Amino acid sequence: MTEQKKDSLKKPLSRREMLKLTGVAGLGLLLGGGGASGLMTLGRKSSLAAMSETTPDKALPFYGKHQAGIITPAQDFICFAAFDVTAGSADDLRRLFKNWTAASAAMAAGEMIGEHNTTLNTPPTDTGEAAGLTPSRTTLTFGVGPSLFDGRFGLQGRKPKGLRDLPAFAGDALDPQWCGGDLCVQVCADDMQVAFHAIRNLARIARGHAVLRWTQEGFQRTGRADPAGGTPRNLLGFKDGTGNPDTTDAVLMDQTVWAQPADGPGWMAGGSYMAVRRVRMRVEVWDRSTLKDQEATFGRHRDSGAPLGSSGEFDPVDLKAKSSDGQPIIPATSHLRLAKGDGSQQILRRSYSYSSGLDAKTGQLDAGLLFISYQRDLENQFIPIQKRLAKNDKLNEYTVHTGSAVFACFPGSTNGGYIGDTLI
């Protein structure tokens, strides 16, 4: 055997190469009538911005200055997972980060994990359900929670000042099963099976070092369903994310999303702070309210997404405008008015709807929003906004917050480095 052939055998198999080895005809039978080609062309484009940046099945780079999955145009699906660390030492935690990095880079590229996927006498190093599927613009974004700095790994002195559990907000009904975590992974992809494959394999790799604490899957409308790439709608029927800052504005992102060296600690420079809230929506109650009441609740027109009193979704929000009877056109308790405040606080929302079936206790749908936002500073951005909303938002009649967590998401890593290498 030539050296070249020996080297080629050492190279990890891509999903496409695995498809060839498995046999297209045989795999097509396993996948059903649509066959492999059907799955490989499933919805790809989540926005026009995404379409201009990449082709539907193109891999997004895992390595970079910042982690992918924060200002990346949102994909169609999310699998979010929080972990509790069981590793006994900093060395074990570091080893976990290195193993996750190698696996994540492979999965983002659409490759099989590891080198033992065709050996008959050993368990495969990849679980295989993404074999033959495209990379699907997969991103994997990692963060650490406040509890990781409790002294188990000698990291007490490296904890960011503002990284602490969120305060109790008015109306919170938090369930511990949806709260907290030492670590988090946000996986987004244009294919749900690809996203699930990533979480499953990260959990498998973590055995002996970390265990799953809670997970939540989510969805938006797919790029296939909305080729125009409009702002997604939440399960209450309103557009969600219209007010997001422009992610193509690097200066604005530095001001709003990315932690700066002067913010401290140094290991977070280029990272971002994530707030996660699991918000259940009382859709059965909402469905019985009038359109007028719904629009007054949001402060926007449902069809266009425009602020009340305007016609275009992105028209400026005029909080001073009043009707002929002297009342504010955008009500004082509307979600739009309270979220905007005086305009001095901005966050980058990256939320997904969820549906977790039926609540057996109430007979109602357990459905809502997996709210995720990124910001440079939790205390000066997310928390004051949420305090205003929790206290006076008319939307609270129709929603309840059941889960909560915060994480410090690392800056990006370089090829040869690993996630969290600035921390540990």
C-alpha positions in Angstrom: 0.0 0.0 0.0 1.4 3.4 -0.9 1.9 6.1 1.7 -0.7 8.3 -0.1 -3.2 5.5 0.3 -2.3 5.0 4.0 -2.8 8.7 4.6 -6.2 8.7 2.9 -7.3 5.9 5.2 -6.5 8.0 8.2 -8.6 10.9 7.1 -12.0 11.2 8.8 -14.9 10.2 6.5 -17.3 13.0 5.5 -21.0 12.3 5.6 -21.0 12.2 1.8 -18.2 9.7 1.8 -20.1 7.6 4.3 -23.1 7.8 2.0 -21.1 6.3 -0.8 -19.7 3.5 1.4 -23.2 2.7 2.7 -24.7 2.5 -0.8 -27.1 5.1 -2.0 -29.8 2.5 -2.9 -29.7 0.8 0.5 -29.8 4.0 2.4 -32.6 5.4 0.3 -34.7 2.4 1.4 -34.0 3.2 5.0 -34.9 6.8 4.5 -38.3 6.0 2.9 -39.8 7.0 -0.4 -38.1 10.3 -0.6 -34.7 8.6 -0.4 -31.4 10.4 0.4 -31.9 13.1 -2.2 -35.1 14.1 -0.5 -33.5 14.7 2.8 -30.5 16.3 1.3 -32.6 19.0 -0.2 -34.8 19.8 2.8 -35.3 23.5 3.8 -32.0 25.4 3.9 -32.5 29.1 3.7 -33.8 30.9 6.7 -33.4 34.4 5.4 -32.3 36.4 2.4 -29.3 37.4 4.4 -28.4 33.8 4.8 -28.9 33.1 1.2 -26.6 35.9 0.2 -24.0 34.7 2.6 -24.0 31.0 1.8 -25.5 28.3 -0.2 -28.1 26.1 1.5 -25.9 23.2 2.2 -22.7 25.0 2.8 -20.7 24.5 6.0 -20.2 27.5 8.2 -16.8 27.8 9.7 -16.5 26.6 13.3 -13.3 28.5 14.1 -13.1 32.3 14.1 -12.7 35.4 16.1 -16.2 35.0 17.6 -18.2 31.8 18.0 -20.6 31.1 15.2 -24.3 31.0 16.1 -24.5 34.5 17.7 -24.7 37.0 14.8 -25.0 34.2 12.2 -28.3 34.5 10.4 -30.7 32.3 12.3 -31.1 28.7 11.0 -34.4 26.9 10.9 -34.0 24.8 14.0 -32.4 24.8 17.4 -31.4 22.1 19.9 -30.3 23.7 23.2 -28.7 21.8 26.0 -27.5 22.6 29.5 -25.0 20.3 31.2 -23.8 19.7 34.8 -20.1 19.0 35.0 -19.1 15.8 36.9 -15.5 16.0 35.9 -13.2 15.8 38.9 -10.4 18.1 37.9 -9.5 21.1 35.7 -7.6 18.7 33.5 -10.7 16.6 32.9 -12.7 19.7 32.1 -10.0 20.8 29.7 -10.0 17.4 28.0 -13.8 17.6 27.6 -13.5 21.0 25.9 -10.8 19.6 23.5 -12.9 16.6 22.6 -16.0 18.7 22.1 -14.0 21.1 19.9 -12.8 18.4 17.6 -16.2 16.9 17.3 -17.9 20.2 16.7 -15.5 21.3 14.0 -16.2 18.0 12.2 -20.0 18.2 12.6 -20.0 21.9 11.4 -18.1 20.7 8.3 -20.5 17.9 7.7 -18.0 15.2 8.5 -18.3 12.1 10.6 -16.8 12.3 14.1 -13.6 10.3 14.7 -11.9 7.6 12.7 -13.7 4.4 13.7 -16.9 4.4 11.7 -16.3 1.4 9.5 -14.6 -0.9 12.0 -16.8 -3.9 12.7 -15.4 -4.9 16.1 -15.7 -1.4 17.9 -18.6 1.0 18.5 -18.6 3.7 15.9 -17.2 7.0 16.9 -20.2 8.8 15.2 -23.8 7.8 16.0 -24.6 7.9 12.2 -28.0 9.6 11.9 -26.5 12.5 10.0 -24.7 10.3 7.5 -25.4 11.5 4.0 -26.9 14.8 5.1 -25.5 18.2 4.2 -23.8 20.4 6.9 -27.1 22.4 7.0 -25.3 25.6 8.1 -24.8 24.0 11.5 -23.4 26.1 14.3 -22.4 25.1 17.8 -22.1 27.8 20.4 -20.7 27.0 23.9 -21.0 28.9 27.2 -20.3 28.5 30.9 -22.8 29.2 33.7 -22.2 30.9 37.1 -22.1 27.6 38.9 -18.9 26.5 37.1 -17.0 29.1 39.1 -17.9 27.5 42.5 -14.4 26.3 43.3 -14.3 22.8 41.8 -11.9 23.8 39.1 -10.0 26.7 40.7 -11.8 29.2 38.6 -13.3 31.4 41.4 -11.0 34.3 40.6 -11.9 34.3 36.9 -15.7 34.7 37.2 -17.0 37.7 35.3 -18.5 40.2 37.7 -21.9 40.3 36.0 -22.3 36.6 35.5 -24.8 35.6 38.2 -28.2 34.0 38.1 -30.9 36.4 37.0 -32.9 38.1 39.8 -36.5 37.0 40.4 -38.7 38.9 38.1 -42.4 39.7 38.8 -44.6 36.8 37.6 -41.8 34.2 37.3 -43.0 30.7 37.7 -39.6 29.0 37.2 -39.4 25.2 37.3 -36.0 23.9 38.3 -36.1 21.4 35.4 -35.7 24.3 33.0 -33.1 26.3 34.9 -29.3 26.7 35.2 -26.4 24.6 34.1 -22.6 24.6 34.4 -22.3 24.5 30.6 -24.5 25.1 27.6 -24.5 24.3 23.9 -26.7 26.0 21.4 -26.9 24.0 18.2 -28.6 25.6 15.3 -29.1 24.0 11.8 -31.4 24.0 8.8 -32.2 20.3 9.5 -33.6 19.1 12.8 -31.9 15.7 12.5 -28.5 17.3 12.0 -29.0 19.5 15.0 -30.2 16.6 17.2 -27.2 14.5 16.0 -24.9 17.2 17.3 -26.4 17.4 20.8 -26.6 13.6 21.0 -22.9 13.2 20.2 -21.8 15.9 22.5 -23.7 14.3 25.3 -22.1 10.9 24.4 -18.6 12.4 24.3 -19.2 14.0 27.7 -19.9 10.8 29.5 -17.9 10.7 32.7 -17.3 14.4 32.5 -20.7 16.0 32.2 -24.4 15.1 32.2 -27.4 16.7 30.6 -29.4 18.9 32.9 -32.1 20.1 30.5 -32.7 20.4 26.8 -35.2 22.2 24.6 -35.8 22.0 20.9 -37.2 24.8 18.8 -38.2 25.9 15.4 -38.9 28.8 13.1 -40.6 28.9 9.8 -38.2 27.2 7.4 -36.5 28.9 4.5 -38.6 26.8 2.2 -41.8 28.0 3.7 -40.6 31.7 3.5 -38.2 32.1 0.6 -38.5 35.9 0.9 -36.8 35.6 4.3 -39.1 37.8 6.3 -39.0 38.3 10.1 -40.2 35.1 11.7 -43.5 35.1 13.6 -43.9 33.7 17.1 -46.8 31.4 18.0 -49.0 34.4 18.9 -48.8 35.3 15.2 -46.7 38.4 15.5 -43.2 39.1 14.0 -40.4 38.5 16.5 -37.1 40.2 16.0 -38.0 43.3 14.0 -36.1 45.6 16.5 -32.8 43.6 16.4 -29.7 45.7 15.9 -27.9 45.4 12.5 -25.6 42.4 12.8 -23.6 43.6 9.7 -22.6 46.7 11.6 -19.3 45.7 13.3 -19.1 48.8 15.4 -22.6 48.3 16.7 -21.9 44.7 17.4 -18.9 45.7 19.5 -21.1 48.1 21.4 -24.0 45.8 21.9 -23.0 42.1 21.7 -19.3 41.4 22.1 -17.5 41.7 25.4 -14.6 44.1 25.1 -11.1 43.8 26.7 -11.8 46.7 29.0 -14.9 45.0 30.3 -13.0 42.2 32.0 -12.2 39.5 32.6 -9.7 39.2 29.7 -10.7 35.7 28.8 -14.2 36.9 27.7 -13.0 39.5 25.2 -14.7 38.7 21.9 -17.3 36.6 23.7 -20.9 37.4 24.6 -23.3 36.9 27.5 -26.4 34.8 26.8 -29.8 35.1 28.6 -32.1 32.1 28.2 -35.8 32.2 29.2 -38.3 29.5 28.5 -41.6 31.3 28.0 -44.8 29.3 27.9 -47.6 31.0 25.9 -51.2 30.6 26.9 -52.2 30.2 23.3 -55.7 29.0 24.2 -56.4 32.2 26.0 -54.7 34.4 23.4 -56.8 32.8 20.6 -60.0 34.1 22.3 -58.8 37.7 22.4 -59.7 40.2 19.7 -57.3 41.4 17.1 -57.5 44.9 18.5 -56.5 43.7 21.9 -53.7 41.6 20.5 -52.3 44.5 18.5 -52.6 46.8 21.6 -50.7 44.1 23.6 -47.8 44.1 21.2 -48.0 47.7 20.1 -47.7 46.5 16.5 -50.0 45.6 13.6 -50.1 41.8 13.3 -50.1 41.5 9.5 -47.4 44.1 8.6 -45.4 44.1 11.9 -45.5 47.9 11.7 -45.7 49.9 14.9 -49.2 51.0 15.7 -49.9 54.2 13.7 -47.4 53.3 11.0 -47.6 51.1 7.9 -44.1 49.6 7.4 -42.5 47.0 9.6 -39.3 48.9 10.0 -40.8 52.4 10.3 -39.4 54.4 13.2 -41.2 53.9 16.5 -42.9 57.1 17.6 -43.6 56.7 21.3 -44.9 60.3 21.5 -47.7 59.9 18.9 -51.2 60.3 20.3 -54.6 59.6 19.0 -57.4 62.3 18.6 -58.5 61.6 22.2 -55.0 62.3 23.5 -54.1 58.7 24.3 -50.8 57.2 23.2 -51.2 55.3 20.0 -48.7 52.8 21.2 -50.1 51.9 24.7 -48.1 52.4 27.8 -48.3 48.7 28.7 -47.5 47.4 25.2 -44.6 45.1 24.7 -43.0 47.3 22.1 -43.0 50.4 24.3 -41.7 48.7 27.4 -39.0 46.7 25.5 -37.8 49.8 23.8 -37.7 52.0 26.9 -35.7 55.1 26.2 -33.7 53.3 23.5 -30.5 53.2 25.5 -30.5 49.4 25.9 -30.3 47.0 23.1 -30.0 43.2 22.9 -29.6 40.8 20.1 -32.6 38.3 20.1 -32.1 34.8 18.7 -35.3 33.1 19.8 -37.2 30.0 18.6 -40.7 28.8 19.1 -41.1 25.5 20.9 -43.9 22.9 21.2 -43.5 20.2 23.9 -46.8 18.5 23.4 -49.7 18.5 25.9 -49.6 19.6 29.6 -51.3 16.6 31.2 -52.3 18.7 34.2 -54.2 21.4 32.3 -55.0 19.7 29.0 -53.5 22.7 27.2 -50.6 22.9 24.8 -47.1 23.3 26.3 -45.9 25.7 23.7 -44.1 29.0 23.6 -40.8 30.7 23.1 -37.3 29.7 23.8 -36.1 33.2 24.3 -32.3 33.7 23.8 -30.5 37.0 23.7 -26.9 38.0 23.4 -25.5 41.1 24.9 -22.2 42.6 26.1 -23.4 43.1 29.6 -26.4 41.3 31.3 -26.8 43.8 34.1 -27.0 46.9 31.9 -28.8 45.5 29.0 -31.1 42.4 29.5 -31.9 42.8 33.2 -33.4 46.4 33.1 -35.4 45.5 30.0 -36.8 42.4 31.6 -37.6 44.3 34.8 -39.8 46.7 32.9 -41.5 43.9 31.0 -42.1 41.8 34.0 -43.7 44.6 35.9 -46.0 46.2 33.3 -46.1 44.2 30.0 -49.7 43.5 29.0 -48.3 40.4 27.3 -47.8 38.9 30.7 -51.5 38.0 30.7 -50.7 35.5 28.0 -47.2 34.2 29.0 -45.4 32.7 31.9 -41.6 32.3 32.3 -40.9 28.7 33.3 -37.1 28.5 32.7 -34.1 30.7 33.2 -30.3 30.6 32.7 -27.4 32.8 31.9 -24.1 31.8 30.3 -20.8 33.4 29.4 -20.2 32.4 25.8 -16.5 32.1 24.9 -14.8 34.1 22.2 -14.1 32.1 19.1 -11.2 29.5 19.0 -8.6 28.9 16.4 -7.8 25.7 14.6 -5.3 24.0 16.9 -6.9 25.6 20.0 -10.1 24.6 21.7 -13.3 26.2 23.1 -12.7 27.9 26.4 -8.9 27.9 26.0 -8.8 31.5 27.1 -10.4 30.4 30.4 -8.9 27.1 31.3 
